[in-house]
């Protein structure tokens, strides 16, 4: 398939060749030499110039502009556009009195005003883009708030609060699989954004020669498919990329800073790196720990002791949410449902751990 750049090279080559021929004939007639010789030489020079330089004045500037704009958040683009329009309106209002000044001020100052106020409008609105988006969001949300008192108004208000934020998905959280259940509940607001480089990494894992990695990658592809079909929030795969960065985690952090959006992950290292760079992180493991059942010392629960503990006489049991319960003197109660009293609750980086003692009064 012929590329766009190749077509523009051919067009530029033809145009420059024709221009070289005309310039060569004119130059030959001016110096009184052979016009045909000058036309052939400058025509060949035009062919070379058009073939080499055309992409630098056509496709490559456009490609660069598109690449830069793709890294700018919608919030910044919207604020910049509003600022540009506002600055041009102010410049247009000032152009009438400025045009009444004596020359050359009447001709120069209106143009200078357009440049200055256009730039100031873009700069000010981009700097205050947070306030601008909040104002626009409040305006858009007002009709939904008015209809909240009517039947169906609540659902309309809830749907509006979920619009306007992207959440970047890491490869680890897709492979983990719990994101599908979380998204189905509707707790996540905004759009789940999956960059193409994350999808490529997921496909690379799914094609790995290692059986375990291949299984994890394929499970991630299934989770992604499930997200697109059953999720209560929109899922979008984007071709946006970060140039000059190779590692996927580094790309996610840079992209999150550019888009001003959080990263959804359960990767501890990515979590730490993102927090150090001021990027918001939604950690699935922290969410799972936060919603686990809360037990206070002195409460009585019944557990099924399934294995020995590290210390002498200890038994280990697990609650339905995966919380580990260490039971003193529970070694002799393995595979037995035993009532215990909670003595201490310990919160660790790996999760919550409960220490308990056998409740002799309920046996």
C-alpha positions in Angstrom: 0.0 0.0 0.0 1.4 3.4 -1.0 2.0 5.7 1.9 0.8 9.3 2.2 4.3 10.5 2.6 5.3 8.8 -0.7 2.4 10.5 -2.5 3.4 13.9 -1.2 7.0 13.3 -2.2 5.8 12.6 -5.8 3.6 15.7 -5.8 6.4 17.8 -4.4 8.9 16.4 -6.9 6.6 17.3 -9.8 5.9 20.8 -8.6 9.5 21.6 -7.8 10.6 20.1 -11.2 8.1 22.3 -13.0 9.2 25.4 -11.0 12.9 24.5 -11.7 12.2 24.3 -15.5 10.5 27.7 -15.5 13.2 29.3 -13.4 15.9 27.8 -15.6 14.3 29.1 -18.8 14.0 32.6 -17.3 17.5 32.5 -15.9 18.9 31.3 -19.2 17.1 34.1 -21.1 18.4 36.6 -18.6 22.0 35.7 -18.9 21.8 35.0 -22.7 22.8 31.4 -22.4 21.0 28.2 -23.5 17.6 28.2 -21.8 17.2 24.4 -22.3 20.4 23.6 -20.4 19.4 25.8 -17.5 15.9 24.3 -17.6 17.2 20.8 -17.5 19.7 21.4 -14.7 17.3 23.4 -12.5 14.5 20.9 -13.3 16.7 18.0 -12.0 17.6 20.1 -8.9 13.8 20.7 -8.4 13.2 16.9 -8.6 15.8 16.3 -5.9 14.6 19.1 -3.7 11.0 18.1 -4.0 11.8 14.4 -3.3 13.9 15.1 -0.2 12.3 18.2 1.4 8.5 17.8 0.7 7.9 15.6 3.8 9.5 18.2 6.0 7.0 20.9 5.0 3.9 18.6 4.6 3.4 15.3 6.4 6.1 15.5 9.1 4.9 18.8 10.7 1.3 17.5 10.7 2.5 14.2 12.3 4.4 16.1 14.9 1.4 18.4 15.7 -0.9 15.3 16.0 1.7 13.6 18.3 1.8 16.7 20.5 -1.9 17.1 20.6 -2.5 13.4 21.4 -0.5 13.9 24.6 -2.5 16.9 25.7 -5.6 16.1 27.9 -9.0 17.0 26.7 -9.3 19.3 29.6 -6.3 21.3 28.5 -7.5 21.4 24.9 -10.9 22.6 25.9 -9.5 25.3 28.2 -7.0 26.5 25.6 -9.7 26.7 22.9 -12.0 28.7 25.2 -9.1 31.0 26.1 -8.2 31.5 22.4 -11.8 32.5 21.5 -12.0 34.8 24.5 -8.7 36.5 23.7 -9.8 37.0 20.0 -13.1 38.5 21.1 -11.3 41.0 23.3 -8.8 41.8 20.5 -11.7 42.3 18.1 -13.4 44.7 20.5 -10.2 46.7 20.9 -9.4 46.7 17.1 -12.0 49.5 16.4 -10.6 52.2 18.7 -7.0 51.1 17.8 -7.8 51.5 14.1 -8.7 55.1 14.7 -5.2 56.0 15.8 -2.9 57.8 13.3 -0.7 55.7 11.0 1.2 53.5 11.4 -0.3 52.6 14.8 -3.8 52.1 13.2 -2.3 49.3 11.0 0.1 47.7 13.4 -1.7 47.7 16.8 -4.8 45.7 15.9 -2.6 42.9 14.7 -0.4 43.1 17.8 -3.5 43.1 19.9 -4.7 39.9 18.3 -1.4 38.1 19.0 -1.1 39.4 22.5 -4.7 38.8 23.7 -4.9 35.4 21.9 -1.8 34.2 23.6 -2.9 35.6 27.0 -6.3 34.0 26.6 -4.8 30.6 26.0 -2.2 30.9 28.7 -4.6 32.1 31.4 -7.3 29.5 30.7 -4.8 26.6 30.5 -3.3 27.7 33.8 -6.8 27.8 35.4 -8.1 24.8 33.5 -9.1 23.0 36.8 -11.4 25.9 37.7 -12.7 26.1 34.1 -13.6 22.4 34.0 -15.2 22.6 37.4 -17.3 25.5 36.3 -18.4 23.8 33.1 -19.1 20.6 35.0 -21.3 22.5 37.5 -23.2 24.1 34.7 -23.8 20.8 33.0 -24.8 19.1 36.2 -27.4 21.8 37.1 -30.2 20.4 34.9 -29.6 16.9 36.4 -29.7 18.3 39.9 -33.1 20.0 39.1 -34.5 16.8 37.8 -33.2 14.8 40.8 -36.5 15.5 42.5 -38.4 14.0 39.7 -38.8 10.2 39.0 -35.6 9.0 37.4 -33.7 12.2 38.4 -31.4 10.3 40.7 -30.0 8.0 38.1 -29.4 11.0 35.7 -27.5 12.8 38.4 -25.4 9.7 39.2 -24.5 9.2 35.5 -23.4 12.8 35.2 -21.0 12.4 38.1 -19.4 9.5 36.5 -18.4 11.5 33.3 -15.3 13.4 32.7 -12.4 11.4 34.2 -10.1 8.8 32.7 -8.6 5.9 34.7 -5.5 4.3 33.2 -5.4 0.5 33.6 -2.1 -1.2 34.3 -1.3 -4.7 32.9 -1.2 -6.2 36.3 -4.7 -5.1 37.3 -6.1 -6.6 34.1 -4.4 -9.9 34.7 -5.5 -9.9 38.3 -9.1 -10.1 37.2 -10.8 -8.5 40.1 -11.2 -5.2 38.1 -14.1 -6.8 36.2 -16.1 -7.4 39.3 -15.2 -3.9 40.7 -16.3 -2.2 37.4 -19.5 -4.2 37.3 -20.5 -2.8 40.7 -20.3 0.8 39.4 -17.9 2.1 42.0 -15.4 3.3 39.3 -16.3 6.7 37.8 -15.2 7.8 34.4 -13.7 5.9 31.5 -11.3 3.0 31.8 -8.5 3.9 29.4 -6.2 1.1 28.2 -3.3 2.4 26.2 -2.2 0.4 23.2 1.3 -0.3 24.7 -0.5 -2.0 27.7 -2.5 -4.1 25.3 0.7 -5.0 23.5 2.4 -6.1 26.7 -0.6 -8.2 27.6 -0.5 -9.9 24.2 3.2 -10.5 24.6 2.6 -12.2 27.9 -0.2 -14.3 26.4 2.3 -15.5 23.7 5.0 -16.3 26.2 6.7 -19.7 25.9 6.4 -20.0 29.7 3.2 -21.9 30.5 2.3 -19.9 33.6 2.9 -16.5 32.0 1.0 -17.6 29.0 -2.0 -18.6 31.1 -1.9 -15.3 33.0 -1.8 -13.3 29.8 -4.7 -15.2 28.3 -6.7 -14.7 31.5 -6.0 -11.0 31.1 -7.3 -11.0 27.5 -10.5 -12.7 28.8 -10.9 -10.2 31.6 -10.4 -7.3 29.1 -13.1 -8.8 26.8 -15.4 -9.2 29.8 -14.8 -5.6 30.7 -15.8 -4.4 27.3 -19.0 -6.5 27.3 -20.3 -6.3 30.8 -18.7 -3.3 32.5 -21.0 -0.6 34.0 -18.4 2.0 32.9 -17.1 2.7 29.4 -13.8 1.0 28.3 -11.7 2.6 25.6 -8.5 1.4 24.0 -6.3 4.3 22.9 -3.4 4.6 20.5 -1.9 7.4 22.7 1.8 6.8 23.4 4.8 8.4 25.1 7.8 9.0 23.0 11.3 8.5 24.4 10.2 6.1 27.1 10.5 2.3 26.7 9.2 0.8 30.0 5.5 0.3 30.3 5.3 1.5 33.9 7.3 4.7 33.1 4.9 5.3 30.1 1.9 5.0 32.4 3.3 7.4 34.9 4.2 10.0 32.3 0.8 9.6 30.6 -1.1 9.9 33.8 0.7 13.2 34.6 -0.1 14.5 31.1 -3.8 13.5 31.3 -4.1 14.3 35.0 -5.8 11.0 35.7 -5.2 8.2 38.2 -3.6 4.8 37.5 -5.5 1.6 38.5 -3.0 -1.1 39.5 -2.0 -3.6 42.1 1.7 -3.4 41.3 3.6 -2.2 44.5 6.6 -0.8 42.6 4.4 1.1 40.2 2.4 2.4 43.1 5.4 3.8 44.8 7.0 5.3 41.7 3.7 7.0 40.8 3.1 8.4 44.3 6.7 9.8 44.3 5.9 11.7 41.1 2.6 13.1 42.3 0.3 10.7 40.3 -2.8 9.4 42.0 -3.0 5.6 42.3 -6.1 3.4 42.8 -4.7 0.2 44.3 -7.0 -2.9 44.1 -5.2 -4.6 47.0 -5.7 -1.6 49.2 -9.4 -1.6 48.2 -9.7 -5.3 49.0 -8.1 -4.7 52.4 -10.4 -1.8 53.1 -13.6 -3.7 52.6 -12.6 -6.7 54.7 -14.6 -7.5 57.8 -13.6 -5.5 60.9 -13.3 -7.4 64.2 -12.5 -5.9 67.5 -10.6 -7.5 70.4 -13.0 -9.5 72.5 -15.4 -10.4 69.6 -16.2 -14.1 69.1 -16.1 -15.8 65.7 -16.1 -19.4 64.5 -13.3 -20.5 62.2 -12.1 -23.7 60.5 -8.5 -24.3 61.4 -6.8 -25.8 58.4 -3.0 -25.9 59.1 -0.3 -25.4 61.6 1.2 -22.0 62.4 4.9 -21.0 62.6 5.0 -20.9 66.4 4.5 -24.0 68.6 0.9 -24.9 69.1 -0.5 -22.3 66.7 -3.2 -23.1 64.2 -4.1 -21.1 61.0 -7.6 -20.4 59.7 -8.9 -18.1 57.0 -12.1 -16.0 56.9 -14.2 -15.9 53.8 -12.5 -12.7 52.6 -9.1 -14.3 52.9 -8.1 -12.7 56.2 -5.7 -15.0 58.1 -6.5 -15.9 61.7 -3.7 -17.2 64.0 -5.2 -19.3 66.8 -3.2 -19.9 69.9 -3.2 -23.6 70.9 -5.1 -24.4 67.8 -2.7 -27.0 66.5 -4.8 -29.8 67.9 -8.0 -28.5 66.3 -7.0 -28.8 62.6 -9.9 -29.4 60.3 -12.3 -28.5 63.1 -14.7 -25.6 63.3 -13.7 -23.8 66.5 -15.2 -20.8 68.3 -12.4 -18.3 69.1 -12.1 -14.9 70.8 -10.2 -12.1 68.9 -7.3 -10.9 71.0 -5.5 -8.6 68.5 -5.9 -7.2 64.9 -2.7 -6.4 63.1 -2.7 -4.4 59.8 0.3 -5.2 57.7 1.4 -4.3 54.1 0.2 -7.7 53.0 -3.2 -7.3 54.6 -5.0 -7.7 57.8 -4.1 -10.5 60.3 -6.2 -11.5 63.3 -4.8 -13.2 66.5 -7.3 -15.2 68.5 -7.6 -17.6 71.4 -9.9 -20.6 71.7 -13.2 -19.7 73.4 -13.6 -22.4 76.0 -17.0 -21.2 77.1 -18.7 -22.1 73.8 -17.3 -25.6 73.4 
